[in-house]
Amino acid sequence: ALVIDRRFDEETRAALGRYLDETARRLRSEWDGADVQPVLLEGGAAAMLVRYARRTCPALIVLTTHGHGGLSRLWLG
């Protein structure tokens, strides 16, 4: 039987949220206060990106997988 530790999900989401917030702060600074909104989407990457883009109509979407490899990349999609 597959056992899933929910703490891993919570800790991973929290770490990803911190990473996205820090990246957004850095980009705002480097891009003269650009309106950078970090968003963590969960689900199939293509479907979630299309849904998000249709709903929000952003000027630009930037994706990152920085710092993830192997099992993390597989788990995160």
C-alpha positions as CSV (number, residue, x, y, z in Angstrom):
1,A,0.0,0.0,0.0
2,L,1.2,3.5,-0.8
3,V,1.6,5.7,2.2
4,I,1.5,9.5,1.7
5,D,2.8,11.7,4.4
6,R,0.8,15.0,4.2
7,R,3.5,16.9,6.1
8,F,5.7,16.5,3.0
9,D,3.0,18.2,0.9
10,E,2.6,21.0,3.4
11,E,6.4,21.5,3.8
12,T,6.9,21.4,0.1
13,R,4.2,23.9,-0.7
14,A,5.5,26.2,2.1
15,A,9.1,26.0,0.7
16,L,7.8,26.6,-2.9
17,G,5.8,29.6,-1.7
18,R,8.8,31.1,0.0
19,Y,10.9,30.5,-3.1
20,L,8.3,32.2,-5.3
21,D,7.9,35.1,-3.0
22,E,11.6,35.7,-2.9
23,T,11.9,35.4,-6.7
24,A,9.0,37.9,-7.1
25,R,10.7,40.4,-4.8
26,R,14.0,40.1,-6.7
27,L,12.2,40.5,-10.1
28,R,10.3,43.6,-8.8
29,S,13.6,45.1,-7.8
30,E,15.4,44.2,-11.0
31,W,12.5,45.3,-13.2
32,D,11.9,48.7,-11.6
33,G,8.8,47.7,-9.6
34,A,7.1,45.5,-12.2
35,D,3.8,44.0,-11.2
36,V,5.1,40.4,-10.4
37,Q,2.5,38.1,-8.9
38,P,3.8,34.7,-7.7
39,V,1.3,31.9,-8.2
40,L,1.6,28.3,-7.3
41,L,-0.6,26.1,-9.5
42,E,-1.2,22.5,-8.7
43,G,-2.4,19.9,-11.2
44,G,-1.5,19.1,-14.8
45,A,0.9,21.8,-15.9
46,A,-0.6,22.5,-19.4
47,A,-4.3,22.5,-18.2
48,M,-3.6,24.6,-15.2
49,L,-1.6,27.2,-17.2
50,V,-4.3,27.5,-19.8
51,R,-7.0,27.8,-17.1
52,Y,-4.9,30.4,-15.2
53,A,-4.1,32.4,-18.4
54,R,-7.7,32.5,-19.5
55,R,-8.9,33.6,-16.1
56,T,-6.3,36.3,-15.5
57,C,-5.0,37.4,-19.0
58,P,-1.5,38.1,-17.8
59,A,1.0,40.0,-20.0
60,L,3.6,37.4,-19.3
61,I,3.9,34.0,-17.6
62,V,7.3,32.9,-16.2
63,L,7.8,29.3,-15.2
64,T,10.4,27.8,-13.0
65,T,11.7,24.4,-12.1
66,H,14.9,25.8,-10.6
67,G,16.2,23.7,-7.8
68,H,14.2,20.6,-8.5
69,G,15.3,17.4,-10.0
70,G,14.6,13.7,-9.9
71,L,11.8,12.8,-7.6
72,S,10.8,16.4,-6.9
73,R,10.5,17.3,-10.6
74,L,8.4,14.1,-11.2
75,W,6.2,14.9,-8.2
76,L,5.8,18.5,-9.1
77,G,5.1,17.9,-12.8
